[in-house]
Amino acid sequence: MKNSILHFSSVYLAQTASLVGKKESEGPLASYFDAIEEDPYFGTDTFEKAESEMARRTLNILLGKSGKRPEDIDLLMGGDLLNQCIATSFAVTKTHIPFLGLYGACSTIIEGSIVASAFINGGLVKNAAVMASSHFCSAERQYRFPLEYGSQRTPTAQHTVTGCGAYLFQNEPTPFRVKEAVIGKIVDNGVKDANNMGAAMATAAVDTILRYFNESSLKPQDFDLIATGDLGKEGHEISIELLKRCGYTLGDIYVDCGMLIYDIEKQDMHAGASGCACMATVFGGHIFKRMQNNELKRVLLIATGALLNKKSALQNESIPSIAHLIHICKE
Amino acid sequence: MNKKEYLAYTEKRAKRSNTVVNCIKAFLIGGLICAIGQGFLVLYLYIGVAEETAKTLESVTLIFLAGLFTGIGWFDKIAKHAGAGTLVPITGFSNAVTSPAIDAKSEGFVMGVASQMFVIAGPVIVYGTVASIIYGIIYFFIMK
């Protein structure tokens, strides 16, 4: 099918903000993040409140960095991994900004960026803020065992990033133009193992990447960086193999945010990182700053999401996965 | 590549935990826990507790220690290496009850702690009881 690519004419990325937890602050990207909080409770008494507090602070950092007040923002959207996206809803309560809640699991930040770009490009709003958060402790409670339960993780398991990323898009030109996007399709490849989400999401990422390059006049070589969200080591290697079989060798420019944020060996992170905050903070913190420093000009972001829940996993269902793509370039 | 081939491919390439290393670690740590238990038994007998009571006291001590270690956050760090070594002795059961109880504290004492406490241990209790009933019936008829 043609027309996979959405073209935007006047959407610009104005600013990003990122806030991470302790484990992330011990990783190789620590110096890129705007703020670090070592207290997993973020000064609250539950992990769920902690995630809301984290998201609230990140939004404040974004507003501060871009010199805007809440009432200057036309539209806010975001999501997280908790039931009914509750962390984000509490986080934005006091902002009084028109709000759209989104759920795309770990692809939420790019899902939001695409929706924001569409609103701006269509002239409905002048600017829009997008945010996505995840917290290791609340995610464990949501999906897996109690935190202190003595269980062993498999080598393909991934670690949920504690953090939040927020981006501000607008119609006024900045050097960072959002050029194109591809909305992902749900790909269900039959993988049921929630401890191998990389294998579940790899085909979705490959599907979206192929749909983009099949239609685009650009080639993989034209990009300085092609980054997937949170395939982890396992999914990253599978996607390289699948892309190779389809005739694409992306080489060194092809990276995965889930492999960048931690020192996988030293921090014993098994297959790497996952979670909404994975791509949200790695792009918002690391990649965007590299673009600002002129190290990168043309970037493709492919955020991957494993759309499972605890009940579907117990009912032995496979993991429906998705990958959304966005193309940002510095002009 | 169709779905079946893809599943076979991903399963084949997914790294397994190292069974040999895990077994050795589980054997050593599990054995150590049992040796500590035996130590307590010897101690209780030494201070003059009756043998039956001393055996119960020994289990209770291990349950308490496992609960304490869960509370102060050591248990999952040991279990990460020990696996079945901490799971199989009575310590695993203690951890399975205390960890969800601690976790659910934020939802209150009734709907949180009390209702979530047996979320992991519950199935063991239910099917353990069922198995013992079946065993009891068989035993009853054979011994008759």
Boltz contact constraints between the chains, C-beta under 6 A:
constraints:
  - contact:
      token1: [A, 46]
      token2: [B, 106]
      max_distance: 6.0
  - contact:
      token1: [A, 146]
      token2: [B, 99]
      max_distance: 6.0
  - contact:
      token1: [A, 146]
      token2: [B, 100]
      max_distance: 6.0
  - contact:
      token1: [A, 146]
      token2: [B, 103]
      max_distance: 6.0
  - contact:
      token1: [A, 147]
      token2: [B, 103]
      max_distance: 6.0
  - contact:
      token1: [A, 148]
      token2: [B, 70]
      max_distance: 6.0
  - contact:
      token1: [A, 148]
      token2: [B, 76]
      max_distance: 6.0
  - contact:
      token1: [A, 148]
      token2: [B, 99]
      max_distance: 6.0
  - contact:
      token1: [A, 148]
      token2: [B, 102]
      max_distance: 6.0
  - contact:
      token1: [A, 149]
      token2: [B, 99]
      max_distance: 6.0
  - contact:
      token1: [A, 150]
      token2: [B, 75]
      max_distance: 6.0
  - contact:
      token1: [A, 150]
      token2: [B, 76]
      max_distance: 6.0
  - contact:
      token1: [A, 150]
      token2: [B, 79]
      max_distance: 6.0
  - contact:
      token1: [A, 150]
      token2: [B, 86]
      max_distance: 6.0
  - contact:
      token1: [A, 150]
      token2: [B, 95]
      max_distance: 6.0
  - contact:
      token1: [A, 152]
      token2: [B, 83]
      max_distance: 6.0
  - contact:
      token1: [A, 155]
      token2: [B, 15]
      max_distance: 6.0
  - contact:
      token1: [A, 156]
      token2: [B, 14]
      max_distance: 6.0
  - contact:
      token1: [A, 189]
      token2: [B, 6]
      max_distance: 6.0
  - contact:
      token1: [A, 190]
      token2: [B, 3]
      max_distance: 6.0
  - contact:
      token1: [A, 190]
      token2: [B, 7]
      max_distance: 6.0
  - contact:
      token1: [A, 196]
      token2: [B, 14]
      max_distance: 6.0
  - contact:
      token1: [A, 199]
      token2: [B, 10]
      max_distance: 6.0
